[in-house]
Amino acid sequence: MGSGQSSPVARRASAVHYNPGQLGFIDRTELELGAGLIFGSIGYQRERRGQYQYADNFDFAEPIDPADIDPSRTGSTEAVRANPVGPVVDVFAAIPLVAERLTMGVGFYVPYAALLTLPRDGAQRFQAQSVTLISTSTTVSAGVKLHRVISLGAGLSYVLSTMQLSKVQDFADVGAFGDGLAAPPINQPNDFGPGAPSTVRELDLLARQVDIGPTWSHGVSFNAGVALRPTDKLDLALIYQHGSRVRLRGDFTLNMDDDFFTQDLAAQGLEFPPVVEGRAEIELSLPKRLTLGAGYRFGPKISLDGALSYVFYSDFDVVDITLRSPQLAQPALGIGEAVPQDLVRDWKNTVHAELNLRGQATDKLLLSGMLGYQSGASPDSTVDMASPDGHRLLGGVGLEFAVSERLSLLGDVRLQGIVPRTVTTSSYDLGNGTYKMFLGVAAFHARIKLGKGAPGRRSKKGRKPGEAGAQTGETGETGETGETGETGETGGGGSRLTPSLPGDARRSEAGASWSSPRASG
């Protein structure tokens, strides 16, 4: 979102997202248009550490005869890989309404995105085969300059989210199905449910293909920020970004085309059509975040700035999933038209940190470099391939070239990757194995300024006493890009690039495995 020159301490139109408090310092109409490409590589090699029956067996409850345990279904499986590629766009505008006092901002951007396409028959198929999760924000903001050193701002966002998901649903993980089998008239003992042991999971009979979406959600969020410049060289910022409740609604299909489900137990009340169609409801929470930003100008050509965020990913504790269809109802077994299933995520709050160095190479060319770190959100017990996660290292480079006093062109490449993560304590052996992830975004932006600055603005030669260099986030009147005190996509707004759930995606961040909101564009 925004260019690599956007940050909590930058006076740019992208402050709509990064810090609406900066809007109050913008004294001329500004437009920023951007497009980019997300790319990456996500790999997973599952390690089965539990015991599994032969896939064509029918034992539903422990103890399982040792002769029915398949020795080939233990240990490492064939590695799978996804190479997500997708476009991303953003648009920001800042419009002064009252000179030197009030500026309005508007923006459209994509804070969360996850794109995954994996082998349909891979070892991860019970977590995800394909996931597309995109959450967009359309925001209207206002910034009020209270004094030459302080400005306050806030914004209200309409959050539009969409998701599509394909996976193999393991009915051993569905508590309502297990309860129905155990009840009269079938009276079939079983260990099914979210806590089912590995010995009754991943049987061919109970592995049913489900395709959900596209689903859609409409929500509301807000942000607020304070921008301070106590001295000519120092900028400070404080920003709060509220979360949002995502309520996805859409169609689903569930393949039940097996004699066990369609006819063998019809006399006892278990009879599904070969394909069940209905409506899916998925609810999850996008996290809140609190960000501190600071920037310091060492001179007219060099500046350093950074941001530190605390992200409340503990909001993403559970994904509420409900499938609704008259075709799901099995009255004789006590199974209704709505089958709920909670997917526990239990994410932890995280810390995001970024540091940016910027240098004015020439009067028209600004160069920047970024390093960052984000702690992991998902515990070993719940991480899976629908929402890969880990400790992330970030880096990036960017430039801004002033074509004229009114037009600047910007280019950025930002990269991130997790430290390879090996999991051995996944709940019920669902996500054990080794995860690797590399993601990047290459983006191009155009920054356009219209109208004139506030009275008293001077060109470089006529700068007023006490003004140290061009204003942060502004191009000087003579065309120089004297931008200082700015960061790239930061923890302040820097949502993760992830293929969950939410995700939150990250996990995605978005018993099933779903996308989550920890994904970011």
C-alpha positions in Angstrom: 0.0 0.0 0.0 1.6 3.2 -1.1 5.1 3.4 -2.4 8.3 2.7 -0.5 8.5 6.3 0.4 5.2 6.1 2.4 5.4 5.8 6.2 3.8 7.0 9.5 6.0 10.1 9.3 5.6 11.0 5.6 3.4 13.9 4.5 1.9 12.2 1.5 -1.5 11.2 0.2 -0.9 7.7 1.4 -1.1 9.0 4.9 -4.8 8.0 4.5 -3.6 4.5 5.4 -0.2 5.1 7.2 -1.1 8.0 9.5 -4.1 10.3 8.8 -2.6 12.8 11.2 -0.1 13.7 8.5 -2.9 14.9 6.2 -3.2 18.2 8.2 0.3 19.2 7.1 -0.5 18.7 3.4 -1.2 22.1 1.8 -1.9 21.3 -1.9 -3.9 18.7 -3.7 -2.0 15.5 -4.3 -2.8 12.2 -6.1 -0.8 9.0 -5.9 -1.6 6.1 -8.3 0.1 2.7 -8.0 0.2 -0.8 -9.4 2.4 -3.7 -8.6 2.9 -7.5 -8.8 3.0 -9.9 -5.9 5.2 -12.9 -6.4 6.7 -15.7 -4.3 7.4 -19.3 -3.5 5.8 -21.2 -0.6 7.0 -24.7 0.1 6.0 -27.5 2.6 7.1 -31.0 3.3 4.8 -32.8 5.6 6.1 -35.1 8.2 3.6 -37.6 9.5 4.5 -38.3 13.1 1.3 -40.1 14.1 0.0 -43.5 13.1 -2.5 -43.9 10.2 -4.7 -46.8 8.9 -4.5 -48.0 5.4 -6.5 -45.4 3.5 -9.1 -47.9 2.4 -9.8 -49.2 5.9 -13.1 -48.6 7.8 -12.1 -48.6 11.5 -13.7 -45.5 13.1 -12.6 -45.9 16.7 -9.6 -46.9 18.7 -8.0 -49.3 19.5 -7.0 -50.0 15.9 -5.6 -53.5 15.1 -1.8 -53.1 14.5 -2.2 -55.0 11.3 -4.4 -52.2 10.0 -1.7 -49.5 10.5 0.0 -48.5 7.3 3.8 -48.2 7.9 4.2 -46.3 4.7 2.0 -43.4 6.1 4.6 -42.3 8.6 7.5 -40.0 8.0 8.2 -37.3 5.3 5.9 -37.0 2.3 6.6 -35.5 -1.1 7.2 -31.8 -0.9 4.6 -29.4 -2.4 5.2 -25.9 -3.6 3.1 -22.9 -4.6 4.3 -19.9 -6.7 1.7 -17.1 -6.1 1.6 -14.3 -8.6 -1.0 -11.6 -8.6 -1.6 -7.9 -9.2 -2.1 -5.2 -6.6 -3.3 -1.6 -7.0 -3.8 1.4 -4.8 -5.0 5.0 -5.2 -4.7 7.9 -2.7 -5.7 11.5 -2.8 -5.3 14.5 -0.4 -7.4 17.6 -0.9 -6.9 20.7 1.3 -10.3 22.1 2.3 -9.3 24.9 4.7 -5.8 26.4 4.0 -3.3 25.5 6.7 -6.0 23.8 8.8 -8.1 21.0 7.3 -7.2 18.4 4.6 -9.4 15.6 3.3 -8.0 12.3 2.1 -9.4 9.3 0.2 -7.9 6.0 -0.6 -8.4 2.5 -2.1 -5.9 -0.2 -1.2 -5.4 -3.9 -0.4 -4.1 -4.5 3.1 -4.6 -8.3 3.0 -4.2 -10.8 0.2 -3.4 -14.5 -0.1 -3.0 -16.5 -3.3 -2.3 -20.2 -3.2 -2.6 -23.0 -5.7 -1.3 -26.4 -4.6 -1.4 -30.0 -5.8 -5.0 -31.3 -5.5 -3.7 -34.7 -4.3 -0.7 -33.3 -2.2 -0.2 -34.2 1.4 -1.6 -30.7 2.3 -4.9 -31.4 0.6 -6.8 -31.7 3.9 -5.6 -28.1 4.7 -5.9 -26.4 1.3 -5.7 -27.1 -2.4 -6.3 -23.5 -3.5 -7.0 -20.3 -1.6 -7.8 -16.8 -2.8 -8.4 -14.2 -0.1 -8.5 -10.5 -0.9 -9.5 -7.7 1.5 -9.8 -4.2 0.2 -10.3 -0.9 2.1 -11.9 2.2 0.7 -11.2 5.0 3.2 -12.3 8.6 3.7 -10.1 10.6 6.1 -9.5 14.1 7.5 -6.5 15.7 9.1 -6.6 18.9 11.2 -3.5 20.9 11.8 -3.8 22.2 15.4 -0.4 24.0 15.4 2.7 24.1 13.2 4.1 21.1 15.2 1.0 18.9 15.6 -1.8 17.5 13.5 -4.5 15.0 14.3 -6.4 12.8 11.8 -8.8 9.9 11.5 -10.4 7.8 8.8 -13.4 5.6 8.2 -13.0 2.5 6.0 -15.4 0.3 4.1 -13.8 -3.2 4.0 -14.8 -5.4 1.1 -13.4 -9.0 1.3 -13.7 -12.0 -0.9 -12.5 -15.6 -0.6 -12.5 -18.8 -2.6 -11.3 -22.1 -1.2 -10.9 -25.7 -2.3 -9.8 -28.5 0.0 -10.5 -32.1 1.0 -12.8 -32.1 4.0 -12.0 -35.0 6.4 -15.3 -36.1 7.9 -13.4 -37.6 10.8 -12.9 -34.0 11.9 -16.6 -33.1 11.9 -18.2 -33.6 15.3 -21.8 -33.4 14.1 -21.2 -36.3 11.7 -19.6 -38.4 14.5 -22.5 -37.7 16.8 -25.0 -38.8 14.1 -23.2 -42.1 13.5 -23.0 -42.8 17.3 -26.7 -42.1 17.9 -29.5 -44.6 17.2 -30.4 -46.1 14.8 -26.9 -46.6 13.5 -25.1 -46.8 16.9 -21.6 -46.8 15.3 -18.9 -46.0 17.9 -16.4 -43.5 16.6 -13.7 -41.1 17.7 -14.7 -38.4 15.2 -14.6 -34.7 16.0 -12.0 -31.9 16.1 -10.0 -33.9 18.6 -10.0 -37.1 16.5 -6.7 -39.1 16.7 -4.6 -39.6 13.6 -5.5 -43.3 13.6 -9.0 -42.5 12.3 -8.1 -39.5 10.1 -7.5 -39.3 6.3 -9.4 -42.4 5.3 -10.5 -42.4 1.6 -14.1 -43.0 2.6 -14.3 -39.8 4.7 -12.2 -37.6 2.4 -14.8 -35.4 0.6 -14.0 -32.6 -1.8 -15.4 -29.2 -0.9 -15.3 -26.1 -3.0 -16.4 -22.8 -1.4 -17.0 -19.4 -3.1 -16.6 -16.9 -4.2 -17.8 -15.6 -0.8 -18.2 -11.9 0.0 -18.0 -9.8 3.2 -18.9 -6.1 3.8 -17.4 -4.5 6.9 -16.3 -1.2 8.6 -13.1 -0.2 10.2 -11.3 3.0 11.2 -7.9 4.5 12.0 -6.6 7.5 13.9 -3.2 9.2 14.1 -1.1 12.0 15.6 1.7 13.6 13.7 4.4 15.7 15.5 7.4 17.7 14.3 8.8 19.1 17.5 12.0 20.3 15.8 13.0 20.9 12.2 14.9 17.5 12.2 12.6 15.2 14.2 9.2 13.7 13.3 7.1 11.5 15.6 3.9 9.6 15.0 1.4 7.5 16.8 -1.3 5.5 15.0 -4.1 3.2 15.9 -5.7 0.9 13.3 -8.9 -0.8 14.3 -9.6 -4.3 13.2 -12.6 -5.6 11.3 -15.0 -8.5 11.6 -15.1 -10.4 8.3 -18.4 -12.2 7.6 -18.1 -14.1 4.3 -21.2 -15.5 2.6 -21.3 -17.6 -0.6 -22.1 -20.9 -2.2 -20.5 -24.3 -1.6 -20.5 -27.7 -3.2 -19.6 -30.9 -1.3 -18.9 -34.2 -3.1 -20.6 -37.0 -1.2 -20.6 -39.5 -4.1 -19.8 -42.7 -2.3 -22.2 -45.6 -1.6 -21.6 -45.2 2.1 -23.1 -41.8 2.1 -25.7 -42.2 -0.7 -27.3 -45.6 -0.1 -25.6 -48.1 2.2 -27.1 -46.7 5.4 -30.3 -45.2 3.8 -32.5 -47.5 5.9 -30.9 -46.2 9.1 -31.4 -42.5 8.0 -28.1 -41.6 6.4 -28.6 -40.6 2.8 -26.9 -37.7 1.1 -27.3 -36.7 -2.6 -24.1 -37.3 -4.6 -23.4 -33.5 -4.6 -24.6 -31.3 -1.7 -25.1 -27.6 -2.6 -25.8 -24.8 -0.2 -24.5 -21.6 1.5 -21.3 -21.2 3.4 -20.7 -18.8 6.2 -17.2 -18.0 7.4 -16.4 -15.4 10.1 -13.0 -14.2 11.3 -11.4 -11.1 12.8 -8.8 -8.9 11.2 -6.4 -7.6 13.9 -6.0 -4.2 15.5 -2.6 -2.6 15.6 -0.8 0.2 17.4 2.2 1.9 15.7 4.9 4.3 16.8 6.9 6.1 14.1 9.9 8.3 14.2 12.2 10.0 11.6 15.3 12.1 11.9 17.0 14.3 9.2 20.8 14.3 9.6 21.2 16.9 6.9 19.7 18.1 3.6 20.5 14.7 1.9 20.3 11.9 4.5 17.5 10.8 6.8 16.6 7.8 8.9 13.2 6.7 10.0 11.4 3.7 11.4 8.3 2.2 12.8 7.4 -0.2 15.6 4.0 -1.9 15.7 2.2 -4.2 18.1 -0.3 -6.2 16.2 -3.2 -7.9 18.1 -3.3 -11.1 16.2 -4.8 -12.7 19.3 -8.1 -11.3 17.8 -7.7 -14.2 15.3 -8.4 -16.9 17.8 -11.0 -18.9 15.9 -12.6 -19.1 12.5 -16.4 -19.7 12.7 -17.5 -22.0 9.8 -21.1 -23.0 9.0 -22.4 -24.9 6.0 -26.1 -24.6 5.4 -28.2 -26.7 3.1 -31.5 -28.7 3.3 -29.4 -31.5 1.6 -27.2 -31.7 4.7 -30.1 -32.5 7.0 -30.3 -36.1 8.3 -33.2 -35.9 10.7 -33.0 -39.5 11.9 -29.5 -38.9 13.0 -30.1 -35.5 14.6 -28.1 -33.7 11.9 -29.7 -30.4 10.9 -29.5 -28.1 7.9 -26.7 -26.1 9.5 -23.5 -27.8 10.4 -21.1 -25.5 12.4 -17.5 -26.2 12.9 -15.0 -24.0 14.7 -11.4 -23.9 13.4 -9.1 -22.9 16.3 -6.2 -20.7 15.4 -5.0 -19.3 18.8 -2.7 -16.8 17.2 -0.3 -14.7 19.3 0.2 -10.9 19.3 3.2 -9.9 17.2 5.8 -7.2 16.9 6.7 -5.6 13.6 9.8 -3.3 13.2 11.2 -1.5 10.2 14.1 0.9 9.6 14.6 3.0 6.5 17.6 4.9 5.2 17.0 7.6 2.6 19.5 9.6 0.6 19.1 12.5 -1.9 21.4 11.2 -4.7 20.7 14.3 -7.0 18.3 17.2 -7.0 15.8 15.0 -8.7 16.6 11.5 -7.4 15.8 10.0 -4.0 17.1 6.5 -3.1 16.0 4.4 -0.1 16.7 1.1 1.6 14.7 -0.8 4.2 15.3 -3.6 6.7 12.6 -5.1 8.9 11.5 -8.0 11.2 8.1 -9.4 12.1 7.6 -12.0 14.8 5.5 -15.1 14.1 1.8 -15.2 15.0 0.8 -18.9 14.7 1.8 -21.4 17.4 3.2 -24.8 16.3 -0.1 -26.4 17.4 -2.2 -24.7 14.7 0.1 -23.7 11.9 -0.7 -25.3 8.6 -0.3 -24.8 4.8 -3.5 -22.8 4.5 -1.7 -20.1 6.6 2.1 -20.6 6.6 3.8 -18.4 9.1 7.1 -17.8 11.0 9.6 -15.2 11.9 9.9 -12.9 8.9 12.9 -10.9 7.7 12.2 -8.0 5.4 14.2 -5.9 3.0 13.6 -3.5 0.1 14.9 -0.7 -2.1 13.1 2.2 -3.7 13.6 5.4 -5.7 11.7 8.5 -6.5 12.5 10.7 -9.6 11.1 14.2 -9.9 10.1 14.5 -13.6 8.8 18.0 -12.9 7.6 20.1 -10.0 4.2 18.5 -10.3 5.1 14.9 -11.2 7.3 12.2 -9.6 7.7 8.6 -10.6 8.5 6.0 -8.0 9.7 2.4 -8.1 10.1 -0.2 -5.3 11.0 -3.8 -4.7 10.1 -5.2 -1.3 11.0 -8.8 -0.2 10.2 -10.9 2.8 10.8 -14.5 3.9 10.4 -16.7 6.9 13.2 -18.4 8.7 12.6 -22.1 7.6 10.3 -23.6 10.2 10.1 -27.2 11.3 7.0 -28.1 13.3 6.8 -31.3 15.4 4.0 -30.5 17.9 1.1 -29.8 15.6 -2.3 -30.7 17.2 -3.4 -34.2 16.0 -0.4 -34.3 13.6 -2.3 -32.0 11.1 0.5 -29.6 10.3 3.8 -31.2 11.2 6.7 -30.7 8.8 8.9 -28.0 7.3 7.7 -24.7 6.0 9.5 -22.3 3.7 8.2 -19.0 2.3 9.6 -16.2 0.2 7.3 -13.3 -1.0 7.9 -10.0 -2.8 6.2 -7.1 -4.4 7.5 -4.9 -7.3 5.5 -1.7 -7.5 5.4 1.5 -9.6 3.7 4.7 -8.5 3.0 8.1 -10.0 2.7 11.1 -7.6 0.9 14.1 -9.0 0.6 17.5 -7.3 -2.1 20.1 -8.3 -2.7 23.7 -7.4 -0.4 25.8 -5.3 0.9 25.4 -1.8 -0.2 27.5 1.1 0.8 31.2 1.3 4.3 31.6 2.4 5.7 28.5 0.7 9.1 29.2 -0.9 11.1 27.6 -3.6 14.5 26.1 -2.7 16.2 29.5 -3.0 13.5 31.4 -1.1 13.0 29.0 1.7 11.9 30.6 4.9 14.3 30.7 7.9 14.2 27.6 10.0 13.0 25.3 7.3 15.4 22.4 7.0 15.2 20.8 3.6 12.0 20.1 1.7 9.0 19.0 3.7 8.8 15.3 4.5 6.8 13.6 1.8 6.8 16.6 -0.4 8.6 17.5 -3.6 10.2 20.9 -3.5 8.9 23.8 -5.6 12.0 23.6 -7.9 11.4 20.0 -8.6 13.8 18.4 -6.2 12.6 15.3 -4.4 13.9 16.4 -1.0 11.8 13.8 0.8 13.1 13.0 4.3 11.9 11.1 7.3 9.9 8.5 5.4 9.7 4.7 5.5 8.6 2.1 3.2 5.7 -0.2 3.8 6.0 -0.4 7.6 4.7 -2.3 10.5 2.5 0.7 10.9 0.5 -0.3 7.9 2.6 -3.1 6.6 0.2 -6.0 6.7 1.8 -9.3 5.7 2.1 -10.7 2.3 0.7 -14.2 2.9 -1.1 -17.0 0.9 -4.1 -17.9 4.8 -5.9 -16.4 5.8 -5.8 -13.6 7.4 -4.7 -14.3 8.2 -5.4 -13.9 8.3 -5.4 -14.4 5.5 -1.9 -15.1 7.7 -3.7 -17.6 8.3 -5.0 -16.1 6.2 -4.5 -14.9 7.7 -10.0 -17.1 5.1 -12.2 -29.4 11.2 -10.9 -27.5 8.1 -7.9 -25.4 7.3 -8.8 -22.0 6.0 -7.1 -18.9 4.8 -6.2 -16.2 7.3 -5.7 -12.5 7.6 -2.0 -12.4 8.1 -1.6 -11.9 4.4 -0.7 -8.6 2.9 -0.4 -6.8 -0.3 
